[in-house]
Amino acid sequence: MRIAITRDVSPAIAHCELTHIKREPINIKTMRAQHRSYEECLKDIGCKVIRLPAELEFPDSMFVEDTAIVLDEIAVITRPGAASRRGETSSIATALSSYRKLFHIEAPGTIDGGDVLRIGKTLYIGMSGRSNPEGSAQMQRVVSLFGYQVVNVEVTGCLHLKSAITQASKDSVLINPAWVDGKYFKDVRFVEVDISEPEGANGLFENGSLLYSSSFPKTRKKLIAEGMSLRTLDVSEIAKAEGALTCCSLIFNDIRS
Ligand code: CIR
């Protein structure tokens, strides 16, 4: 069984962090409806969704991906790069503690989960404005105990590594080569975003399906032509908070069952 932890939209979402986009009014009802459809889609493809309650004091707390890296063996609770987001991790640690033994990234290390792309036993970690070499070194010390290797990846022009590259199928990745160099990634096939859709590299590959945003129709066409099995979602309101598909969940195996 696959578990997907999500968190309800914070009533304070209007005060979210923004780095690469301009602030626009967010319609919280629309955002919540898009978030519900996202959760429904996860259920449809076989996940058990556990929605944590909204956190008023943490505007960005719906973006649970950034707070932990969950592997089959352990979970690493991150120390998010944005100071406003550090308090989000304690309720996530509580939620994960019944599923995994926990490790923690400590100061001065920082890691956002959005910077960690796992492919097999390799964790690619984006050296973005949010994750630093000290955080990555701490991650390496922990995960190497379980046979994983860590590769630091340079990213430019976007928030996180997974703004620039995500898994699109078992053997392929969707990439915006303007934001990350493909040279780091071994044994994968590359599908490039359409040049007019630079923000289109974040898809969520889960249980054989690729959840993908309706905001990037040209890239979507390419993915369909490549034979991907797509589930298209409107996440345009979530994008106003600089969030995308992977950010809204933490998905892992329930190894207790
Ligand atoms: C932030 O800047 O932290 C949020 N407004 C967006 C976080 C998106 N998270 C992700 O891509 N993993």
py3Dmol code that shows the C-alpha trace and the ligand (Angstrom):
import py3Dmol

protein = """\
ATOM      1  CA  MET A   1       0.000   0.000   0.000  1.00  0.00           C
ATOM      2  CA  ARG A   2       1.207   3.478  -0.882  1.00  0.00           C
ATOM      3  CA  ILE A   3       0.580   6.249   1.642  1.00  0.00           C
ATOM      4  CA  ALA A   4       0.298   9.884   0.526  1.00  0.00           C
ATOM      5  CA  ILE A   5       0.524  12.481   3.265  1.00  0.00           C
ATOM      6  CA  THR A   6      -1.001  15.813   2.290  1.00  0.00           C
ATOM      7  CA  ARG A   7      -1.931  18.901   4.270  1.00  0.00           C
ATOM      8  CA  ASP A   8      -4.911  21.175   3.889  1.00  0.00           C
ATOM      9  CA  VAL A   9      -4.308  24.662   2.475  1.00  0.00           C
ATOM     10  CA  SER A  10      -3.362  27.166   5.188  1.00  0.00           C
ATOM     11  CA  PRO A  11      -5.775  30.087   5.607  1.00  0.00           C
ATOM     12  CA  ALA A  12      -2.567  32.187   5.589  1.00  0.00           C
ATOM     13  CA  ILE A  13      -1.535  31.033   2.083  1.00  0.00           C
ATOM     14  CA  ALA A  14      -1.596  34.659   0.812  1.00  0.00           C
ATOM     15  CA  HIS A  15       1.600  35.177   2.844  1.00  0.00           C
ATOM     16  CA  CYS A  16       3.487  32.290   1.219  1.00  0.00           C
ATOM     17  CA  GLU A  17       7.144  32.546   0.236  1.00  0.00           C
ATOM     18  CA  LEU A  18       7.718  33.576  -3.380  1.00  0.00           C
ATOM     19  CA  THR A  19      11.130  33.596  -5.055  1.00  0.00           C
ATOM     20  CA  HIS A  20      10.783  33.530  -8.832  1.00  0.00           C
ATOM     21  CA  ILE A  21       7.237  34.709  -9.430  1.00  0.00           C
ATOM     22  CA  LYS A  22       5.215  37.846  -8.652  1.00  0.00           C
ATOM     23  CA  ARG A  23       2.559  37.844  -5.962  1.00  0.00           C
ATOM     24  CA  GLU A  24      -0.998  37.602  -7.311  1.00  0.00           C
ATOM     25  CA  PRO A  25      -4.226  37.296  -5.339  1.00  0.00           C
ATOM     26  CA  ILE A  26      -4.929  33.651  -4.485  1.00  0.00           C
ATOM     27  CA  ASN A  27      -8.499  32.394  -4.446  1.00  0.00           C
ATOM     28  CA  ILE A  28      -8.310  30.033  -1.504  1.00  0.00           C
ATOM     29  CA  LYS A  29     -11.578  28.259  -2.437  1.00  0.00           C
ATOM     30  CA  THR A  30     -10.230  27.490  -5.892  1.00  0.00           C
ATOM     31  CA  MET A  31      -6.906  26.402  -4.463  1.00  0.00           C
ATOM     32  CA  ARG A  32      -8.602  24.112  -1.986  1.00  0.00           C
ATOM     33  CA  ALA A  33     -10.766  22.614  -4.768  1.00  0.00           C
ATOM     34  CA  GLN A  34      -7.654  21.964  -6.887  1.00  0.00           C
ATOM     35  CA  HIS A  35      -5.943  20.422  -3.874  1.00  0.00           C
ATOM     36  CA  ARG A  36      -8.961  18.143  -3.285  1.00  0.00           C
ATOM     37  CA  SER A  37      -8.900  17.010  -6.940  1.00  0.00           C
ATOM     38  CA  TYR A  38      -5.199  16.276  -6.553  1.00  0.00           C
ATOM     39  CA  GLU A  39      -5.934  14.115  -3.512  1.00  0.00           C
ATOM     40  CA  GLU A  40      -8.757  12.348  -5.393  1.00  0.00           C
ATOM     41  CA  CYS A  41      -6.366  11.616  -8.240  1.00  0.00           C
ATOM     42  CA  LEU A  42      -3.856  10.112  -5.803  1.00  0.00           C
ATOM     43  CA  LYS A  43      -6.617   7.900  -4.387  1.00  0.00           C
ATOM     44  CA  ASP A  44      -7.610   6.889  -7.904  1.00  0.00           C
ATOM     45  CA  ILE A  45      -4.130   5.612  -8.651  1.00  0.00           C
ATOM     46  CA  GLY A  46      -4.026   3.567  -5.472  1.00  0.00           C
ATOM     47  CA  CYS A  47      -2.702   5.786  -2.675  1.00  0.00           C
ATOM     48  CA  LYS A  48      -4.189   5.994   0.782  1.00  0.00           C
ATOM     49  CA  VAL A  49      -4.353   9.766   1.386  1.00  0.00           C
ATOM     50  CA  ILE A  50      -3.754  11.021   4.913  1.00  0.00           C
ATOM     51  CA  ARG A  51      -4.614  14.719   5.030  1.00  0.00           C
ATOM     52  CA  LEU A  52      -3.094  16.592   7.959  1.00  0.00           C
ATOM     53  CA  PRO A  53      -4.993  19.615   9.299  1.00  0.00           C
ATOM     54  CA  ALA A  54      -4.136  23.088   7.980  1.00  0.00           C
ATOM     55  CA  GLU A  55      -1.583  25.079   9.960  1.00  0.00           C
ATOM     56  CA  LEU A  56      -2.574  28.728  10.281  1.00  0.00           C
ATOM     57  CA  GLU A  57       0.865  29.905  11.380  1.00  0.00           C
ATOM     58  CA  PHE A  58       2.662  28.308   8.404  1.00  0.00           C
ATOM     59  CA  PRO A  59       1.459  29.749   5.068  1.00  0.00           C
ATOM     60  CA  ASP A  60       3.396  27.205   2.948  1.00  0.00           C
ATOM     61  CA  SER A  61       2.628  24.127   5.022  1.00  0.00           C
ATOM     62  CA  MET A  62       0.524  22.458   2.290  1.00  0.00           C
ATOM     63  CA  PHE A  63       3.839  21.853   0.465  1.00  0.00           C
ATOM     64  CA  VAL A  64       4.662  18.850   2.623  1.00  0.00           C
ATOM     65  CA  GLU A  65       7.244  17.507   0.170  1.00  0.00           C
ATOM     66  CA  ASP A  66       9.785  19.986   1.480  1.00  0.00           C
ATOM     67  CA  THR A  67       9.697  18.736   5.066  1.00  0.00           C
ATOM     68  CA  ALA A  68      10.943  15.147   4.746  1.00  0.00           C
ATOM     69  CA  ILE A  69      12.618  12.560   2.553  1.00  0.00           C
ATOM     70  CA  VAL A  70      10.951   9.199   3.055  1.00  0.00           C
ATOM     71  CA  LEU A  71      12.876   6.133   1.939  1.00  0.00           C
ATOM     72  CA  ASP A  72      11.826   2.510   2.465  1.00  0.00           C
ATOM     73  CA  GLU A  73      14.278   2.214   5.342  1.00  0.00           C
ATOM     74  CA  ILE A  74      14.061   5.576   7.159  1.00  0.00           C
ATOM     75  CA  ALA A  75      12.750   9.130   6.947  1.00  0.00           C
ATOM     76  CA  VAL A  76      14.940  12.218   7.131  1.00  0.00           C
ATOM     77  CA  ILE A  77      13.181  15.285   8.517  1.00  0.00           C
ATOM     78  CA  THR A  78      14.583  18.275   6.688  1.00  0.00           C
ATOM     79  CA  ARG A  79      15.542  21.735   7.878  1.00  0.00           C
ATOM     80  CA  PRO A  80      13.851  23.900   5.219  1.00  0.00           C
ATOM     81  CA  GLY A  81      15.887  26.687   3.657  1.00  0.00           C
ATOM     82  CA  ALA A  82      13.236  29.354   4.295  1.00  0.00           C
ATOM     83  CA  ALA A  83      13.185  30.301   7.997  1.00  0.00           C
ATOM     84  CA  SER A  84       9.402  30.836   7.805  1.00  0.00           C
ATOM     85  CA  ARG A  85       8.975  27.135   6.983  1.00  0.00           C
ATOM     86  CA  ARG A  86      11.104  25.489   9.685  1.00  0.00           C
ATOM     87  CA  GLY A  87       8.197  25.024  12.090  1.00  0.00           C
ATOM     88  CA  GLU A  88       6.356  22.875   9.562  1.00  0.00           C
ATOM     89  CA  THR A  89       8.500  19.854  10.291  1.00  0.00           C
ATOM     90  CA  SER A  90       7.380  18.966  13.808  1.00  0.00           C
ATOM     91  CA  SER A  91       3.863  17.788  12.887  1.00  0.00           C
ATOM     92  CA  ILE A  92       5.327  15.921   9.894  1.00  0.00           C
ATOM     93  CA  ALA A  93       7.817  14.171  12.188  1.00  0.00           C
ATOM     94  CA  THR A  94       4.915  13.122  14.397  1.00  0.00           C
ATOM     95  CA  ALA A  95       2.945  11.837  11.401  1.00  0.00           C
ATOM     96  CA  LEU A  96       5.925   9.889  10.021  1.00  0.00           C
ATOM     97  CA  SER A  97       7.127   8.472  13.319  1.00  0.00           C
ATOM     98  CA  SER A  98       4.689   5.565  13.196  1.00  0.00           C
ATOM     99  CA  TYR A  99       5.998   4.539   9.762  1.00  0.00           C
ATOM    100  CA  ARG A 100       9.766   5.076   9.889  1.00  0.00           C
ATOM    101  CA  LYS A 101      12.773   5.594  12.135  1.00  0.00           C
ATOM    102  CA  LEU A 102      13.522   9.322  11.885  1.00  0.00           C
ATOM    103  CA  PHE A 103      16.758  11.230  11.282  1.00  0.00           C
ATOM    104  CA  HIS A 104      17.018  15.027  11.264  1.00  0.00           C
ATOM    105  CA  ILE A 105      18.980  17.612   9.277  1.00  0.00           C
ATOM    106  CA  GLU A 106      20.584  20.007  11.782  1.00  0.00           C
ATOM    107  CA  ALA A 107      21.774  23.652  11.521  1.00  0.00           C
ATOM    108  CA  PRO A 108      23.614  24.996   9.639  1.00  0.00           C
ATOM    109  CA  GLY A 109      22.443  22.406   7.113  1.00  0.00           C
ATOM    110  CA  THR A 110      19.350  23.110   5.048  1.00  0.00           C
ATOM    111  CA  ILE A 111      17.444  20.856   2.684  1.00  0.00           C
ATOM    112  CA  ASP A 112      14.053  21.308   1.011  1.00  0.00           C
ATOM    113  CA  GLY A 113      12.513  18.038  -0.134  1.00  0.00           C
ATOM    114  CA  GLY A 114      11.761  19.734  -3.459  1.00  0.00           C
ATOM    115  CA  ASP A 115      15.501  19.603  -4.078  1.00  0.00           C
ATOM    116  CA  VAL A 116      15.775  15.850  -3.635  1.00  0.00           C
ATOM    117  CA  LEU A 117      15.134  13.630  -6.641  1.00  0.00           C
ATOM    118  CA  ARG A 118      15.481   9.934  -5.890  1.00  0.00           C
ATOM    119  CA  ILE A 119      16.165   7.608  -8.789  1.00  0.00           C
ATOM    120  CA  GLY A 120      16.848   4.091  -7.583  1.00  0.00           C
ATOM    121  CA  LYS A 121      19.520   4.226  -4.917  1.00  0.00           C
ATOM    122  CA  THR A 122      20.732   7.711  -5.888  1.00  0.00           C
ATOM    123  CA  LEU A 123      19.550  10.938  -4.287  1.00  0.00           C
ATOM    124  CA  TYR A 124      20.210  13.916  -6.533  1.00  0.00           C
ATOM    125  CA  ILE A 125      20.217  17.050  -4.376  1.00  0.00           C
ATOM    126  CA  GLY A 126      19.802  20.478  -5.937  1.00  0.00           C
ATOM    127  CA  MET A 127      22.121  23.154  -4.609  1.00  0.00           C
ATOM    128  CA  SER A 128      19.394  25.779  -4.840  1.00  0.00           C
ATOM    129  CA  GLY A 129      18.652  28.835  -2.750  1.00  0.00           C
ATOM    130  CA  ARG A 130      17.047  26.418  -0.250  1.00  0.00           C
ATOM    131  CA  SER A 131      19.439  23.477   0.132  1.00  0.00           C
ATOM    132  CA  ASN A 132      23.115  23.778   1.001  1.00  0.00           C
ATOM    133  CA  PRO A 133      26.222  21.559   0.863  1.00  0.00           C
ATOM    134  CA  GLU A 134      26.172  21.077   4.656  1.00  0.00           C
ATOM    135  CA  GLY A 135      22.599  19.751   4.474  1.00  0.00           C
ATOM    136  CA  SER A 136      23.566  17.471   1.626  1.00  0.00           C
ATOM    137  CA  ALA A 137      26.632  16.179   3.522  1.00  0.00           C
ATOM    138  CA  GLN A 138      24.432  15.349   6.518  1.00  0.00           C
ATOM    139  CA  MET A 139      21.987  13.567   4.209  1.00  0.00           C
ATOM    140  CA  GLN A 140      24.824  11.580   2.662  1.00  0.00           C
ATOM    141  CA  ARG A 141      26.089  10.460   6.082  1.00  0.00           C
ATOM    142  CA  VAL A 142      22.662   9.096   6.975  1.00  0.00           C
ATOM    143  CA  VAL A 143      21.523   7.541   3.713  1.00  0.00           C
ATOM    144  CA  SER A 144      24.860   5.917   2.897  1.00  0.00           C
ATOM    145  CA  LEU A 145      24.187   3.646   5.891  1.00  0.00           C
ATOM    146  CA  PHE A 146      21.350   2.203   3.800  1.00  0.00           C
ATOM    147  CA  GLY A 147      23.196   1.894   0.481  1.00  0.00           C
ATOM    148  CA  TYR A 148      22.184   5.209  -1.140  1.00  0.00           C
ATOM    149  CA  GLN A 149      24.557   7.643  -2.788  1.00  0.00           C
ATOM    150  CA  VAL A 150      24.138  11.418  -2.927  1.00  0.00           C
ATOM    151  CA  VAL A 151      24.980  13.559  -5.956  1.00  0.00           C
ATOM    152  CA  ASN A 152      24.973  17.344  -5.605  1.00  0.00           C
ATOM    153  CA  VAL A 153      23.446  19.070  -8.626  1.00  0.00           C
ATOM    154  CA  GLU A 154      23.799  22.691  -9.659  1.00  0.00           C
ATOM    155  CA  VAL A 155      20.464  24.412 -10.377  1.00  0.00           C
ATOM    156  CA  THR A 156      19.860  27.935 -11.624  1.00  0.00           C
ATOM    157  CA  GLY A 157      16.829  30.052 -12.373  1.00  0.00           C
ATOM    158  CA  CYS A 158      14.245  28.087 -10.407  1.00  0.00           C
ATOM    159  CA  LEU A 159      13.168  27.323  -6.861  1.00  0.00           C
ATOM    160  CA  HIS A 160      14.087  23.659  -6.523  1.00  0.00           C
ATOM    161  CA  LEU A 161      15.762  20.819  -8.413  1.00  0.00           C
ATOM    162  CA  LYS A 162      12.331  19.313  -8.991  1.00  0.00           C
ATOM    163  CA  SER A 163      11.198  22.554 -10.664  1.00  0.00           C
ATOM    164  CA  ALA A 164      13.798  21.626 -13.297  1.00  0.00           C
ATOM    165  CA  ILE A 165      13.630  17.823 -13.481  1.00  0.00           C
ATOM    166  CA  THR A 166      11.291  15.069 -12.318  1.00  0.00           C
ATOM    167  CA  GLN A 167      10.751  11.430 -13.103  1.00  0.00           C
ATOM    168  CA  ALA A 168       8.252  10.982 -15.977  1.00  0.00           C
ATOM    169  CA  SER A 169       8.171   7.183 -16.297  1.00  0.00           C
ATOM    170  CA  LYS A 170      10.186   4.189 -15.076  1.00  0.00           C
ATOM    171  CA  ASP A 171      13.127   5.043 -17.299  1.00  0.00           C
ATOM    172  CA  SER A 172      12.673   8.700 -18.264  1.00  0.00           C
ATOM    173  CA  VAL A 173      12.816  12.168 -16.797  1.00  0.00           C
ATOM    174  CA  LEU A 174      11.181  15.412 -17.792  1.00  0.00           C
ATOM    175  CA  ILE A 175      13.761  18.193 -17.837  1.00  0.00           C
ATOM    176  CA  ASN A 176      14.159  21.907 -18.457  1.00  0.00           C
ATOM    177  CA  PRO A 177      17.799  21.983 -19.623  1.00  0.00           C
ATOM    178  CA  ALA A 178      17.952  25.756 -19.087  1.00  0.00           C
ATOM    179  CA  TRP A 179      17.719  25.202 -15.318  1.00  0.00           C
ATOM    180  CA  VAL A 180      19.679  21.973 -14.822  1.00  0.00           C
ATOM    181  CA  ASP A 181      22.311  20.133 -16.848  1.00  0.00           C
ATOM    182  CA  GLY A 182      21.368  16.589 -17.844  1.00  0.00           C
ATOM    183  CA  LYS A 183      24.986  15.444 -17.374  1.00  0.00           C
ATOM    184  CA  TYR A 184      24.363  14.555 -13.724  1.00  0.00           C
ATOM    185  CA  PHE A 185      21.689  11.951 -14.411  1.00  0.00           C
ATOM    186  CA  LYS A 186      22.747   8.482 -15.469  1.00  0.00           C
ATOM    187  CA  ASP A 187      20.801   5.761 -17.290  1.00  0.00           C
ATOM    188  CA  VAL A 188      17.679   7.818 -17.991  1.00  0.00           C
ATOM    189  CA  ARG A 189      15.921   8.972 -21.139  1.00  0.00           C
ATOM    190  CA  PHE A 190      15.297  12.728 -21.324  1.00  0.00           C
ATOM    191  CA  VAL A 191      12.102  14.424 -22.410  1.00  0.00           C
ATOM    192  CA  GLU A 192      12.603  18.183 -22.645  1.00  0.00           C
ATOM    193  CA  VAL A 193       9.886  20.691 -21.808  1.00  0.00           C
ATOM    194  CA  ASP A 194       8.678  22.834 -24.668  1.00  0.00           C
ATOM    195  CA  ILE A 195      10.864  25.923 -24.669  1.00  0.00           C
ATOM    196  CA  SER A 196       7.804  28.166 -24.203  1.00  0.00           C
ATOM    197  CA  GLU A 197       6.840  26.251 -21.016  1.00  0.00           C
ATOM    198  CA  PRO A 198       9.900  26.492 -18.733  1.00  0.00           C
ATOM    199  CA  GLU A 199       7.850  25.736 -15.620  1.00  0.00           C
ATOM    200  CA  GLY A 200       6.556  22.483 -17.096  1.00  0.00           C
ATOM    201  CA  ALA A 201       9.205  20.096 -15.750  1.00  0.00           C
ATOM    202  CA  ASN A 202       7.373  19.120 -12.571  1.00  0.00           C
ATOM    203  CA  GLY A 203       5.234  16.015 -12.983  1.00  0.00           C
ATOM    204  CA  LEU A 204       4.416  13.405 -10.363  1.00  0.00           C
ATOM    205  CA  PHE A 205       5.101   9.841 -11.481  1.00  0.00           C
ATOM    206  CA  GLU A 206       3.270   7.395  -9.257  1.00  0.00           C
ATOM    207  CA  ASN A 207       2.026   3.826  -9.740  1.00  0.00           C
ATOM    208  CA  GLY A 208       2.648   3.966 -13.492  1.00  0.00           C
ATOM    209  CA  SER A 209       0.761   7.243 -14.027  1.00  0.00           C
ATOM    210  CA  LEU A 210       2.170  10.704 -14.570  1.00  0.00           C
ATOM    211  CA  LEU A 211       0.145  13.441 -12.899  1.00  0.00           C
ATOM    212  CA  TYR A 212       0.665  16.543 -14.973  1.00  0.00           C
ATOM    213  CA  SER A 213      -0.525  20.155 -15.039  1.00  0.00           C
ATOM    214  CA  SER A 214      -2.972  21.368 -17.682  1.00  0.00           C
ATOM    215  CA  SER A 215      -1.003  24.648 -17.802  1.00  0.00           C
ATOM    216  CA  PHE A 216       1.655  23.176 -20.127  1.00  0.00           C
ATOM    217  CA  PRO A 217      -0.210  21.827 -23.182  1.00  0.00           C
ATOM    218  CA  LYS A 218       2.772  21.702 -25.546  1.00  0.00           C
ATOM    219  CA  THR A 219       4.912  19.665 -23.162  1.00  0.00           C
ATOM    220  CA  ARG A 220       1.869  17.545 -22.371  1.00  0.00           C
ATOM    221  CA  LYS A 221       1.543  16.693 -26.071  1.00  0.00           C
ATOM    222  CA  LYS A 222       5.184  15.656 -26.162  1.00  0.00           C
ATOM    223  CA  LEU A 223       4.708  13.407 -23.147  1.00  0.00           C
ATOM    224  CA  ILE A 224       1.690  11.742 -24.730  1.00  0.00           C
ATOM    225  CA  ALA A 225       3.670  11.223 -27.944  1.00  0.00           C
ATOM    226  CA  GLU A 226       6.375   9.549 -25.808  1.00  0.00           C
ATOM    227  CA  GLY A 227       3.734   7.080 -24.625  1.00  0.00           C
ATOM    228  CA  MET A 228       3.357   8.337 -21.036  1.00  0.00           C
ATOM    229  CA  SER A 229       0.138   7.549 -19.258  1.00  0.00           C
ATOM    230  CA  LEU A 230      -0.987  11.033 -18.205  1.00  0.00           C
ATOM    231  CA  ARG A 231      -3.526  12.241 -15.664  1.00  0.00           C
ATOM    232  CA  THR A 232      -3.988  15.948 -16.288  1.00  0.00           C
ATOM    233  CA  LEU A 233      -4.858  18.264 -13.413  1.00  0.00           C
ATOM    234  CA  ASP A 234      -5.572  21.975 -13.084  1.00  0.00           C
ATOM    235  CA  VAL A 235      -3.138  23.214 -10.437  1.00  0.00           C
ATOM    236  CA  SER A 236      -2.976  26.796 -11.696  1.00  0.00           C
ATOM    237  CA  GLU A 237      -4.060  28.326  -8.374  1.00  0.00           C
ATOM    238  CA  ILE A 238      -1.463  26.254  -6.484  1.00  0.00           C
ATOM    239  CA  ALA A 239       1.154  27.554  -8.954  1.00  0.00           C
ATOM    240  CA  LYS A 240       0.464  31.101  -7.695  1.00  0.00           C
ATOM    241  CA  ALA A 241       2.152  30.012  -4.449  1.00  0.00           C
ATOM    242  CA  GLU A 242       5.086  28.654  -6.513  1.00  0.00           C
ATOM    243  CA  GLY A 243       3.922  25.127  -5.844  1.00  0.00           C
ATOM    244  CA  ALA A 244       3.516  22.264  -8.308  1.00  0.00           C
ATOM    245  CA  LEU A 245       2.527  18.606  -8.307  1.00  0.00           C
ATOM    246  CA  THR A 246       5.278  16.886  -6.358  1.00  0.00           C
ATOM    247  CA  CYS A 247       5.226  19.541  -3.597  1.00  0.00           C
ATOM    248  CA  CYS A 248       1.786  18.684  -2.277  1.00  0.00           C
ATOM    249  CA  SER A 249       2.442  15.157  -1.016  1.00  0.00           C
ATOM    250  CA  LEU A 250       4.874  12.796   0.644  1.00  0.00           C
ATOM    251  CA  ILE A 251       4.358   9.365  -0.895  1.00  0.00           C
ATOM    252  CA  PHE A 252       5.885   6.177   0.457  1.00  0.00           C
ATOM    253  CA  ASN A 253       5.329   2.470   1.006  1.00  0.00           C
ATOM    254  CA  ASP A 254       3.477   1.378   4.094  1.00  0.00           C
ATOM    255  CA  ILE A 255       5.983  -1.281   4.998  1.00  0.00           C
ATOM    256  CA  ARG A 256       4.026  -2.141   8.136  1.00  0.00           C
ATOM    257  CA  SER A 257       1.282  -3.816   6.064  1.00  0.00           C
TER     258      SER A 257
END
"""
ligand_1 = """\
12
CIR
C 7.997 28.109 -1.030
O 8.527 29.051 -1.623
O 8.587 27.461 -0.178
C 6.558 27.781 -1.382
N 5.853 28.961 -1.695
C 6.502 26.814 -2.527
C 7.139 25.484 -2.214
C 6.995 24.520 -3.331
N 7.579 23.283 -2.943
C 8.145 22.447 -3.772
O 8.304 22.740 -4.950
N 8.621 21.322 -3.290
"""
view = py3Dmol.view(width=600, height=400)
view.addModel(protein, "pdb")
view.setStyle({"model": 0}, {"cartoon": {"style": "trace"}})
view.addModel(ligand_1, "xyz")
view.setStyle({"model": 1}, {"stick": {}})
view.zoomTo()
view.show()
